Amino acid sequence: MKLKVKGKHVILSFVLLVTGFILALSYELTNERQAELTPGYERQWRHEDELRNQISNLQERNQELQEELREYQTEVRLLEDDIASESAEQELRTTNLIEDLDRLRKVVGNVPVKGPGLEVSLEDASYVPEGSNPNDYIVHEIHVQKVVHELFVAGAEAIAINGHRISHKSYIQCAGPVIIIDGNTSYAPFVVTAIGDGEKFEQAISLVGGVKDQLLNDGISIRIQQQGLIELDPYLTEGG
């Protein structure tokens, strides 16, 4: 039995054959292309993964460094505070030493001094009862010494008697109606000047039963006056 092959069947068969060949060739080429691309893609992926890991490690290290930096900054601030505190204490000690030295220089009379203060004048009694010893009614060195001592205790920076500066080595002697201060003869009235808080000095001398009352009981005339400005030369310039 003979089969008749029609033209359209031949064409269809040929088309199917070509299509199959194309599909097979395309599949083969795709496999080959994928085989060529896969190693490069893996390398690229591994490289990117390494970069990500490096970035992550760097971020962690950066955070650690920031923590260390904050710790160092805290330590620096503490050190700065300690240094500032020590500097302030040292400055205070230096200031106190300078003030003490300046005060001692004034007390011993090495430097000129000026400022407000108090003036205390002592005079012999204006009236001597008949039959009394006149020597009992004149100013003696003990009276002057009481005033000087009270003023120093009250905080006087510098003291002078009739302009003669008193120092730590001063001596006061009585010779009848006169007083000798470090070899300098002074006559009544004896004016004691002190630099410092005049109001405080006056209160100290005027205490009940204090220096003022004692002098008045001895018949000594006393006058107390606060001064806005007193100037005293150094002890050495007085020739004492």
Buried (B, 14 or more C-beta within 10 A) or exposed (E): EEEEEEEEEEEEEEEEEEEEEEEEEEEEEEEEEEEEEEEEEEEEEEEEEEEEEEEEEEEEEEEEEEEEEEEEEEEEEEEEEEEEEEEEEEEEEEEEEEEEEEEEBBBBBBEBBEBBBBBBBBBBBEEBEEEEEEEEBBBBBEBBBBBBEBBBEBEBBBBBBBEBBBBEEBEBEBEEEBBBBBEBEBEBBBBBBBBBBBEBBBEBBEEEEBBBBBBEEBBBBBEBEEBEEBEBBBBEEBEB
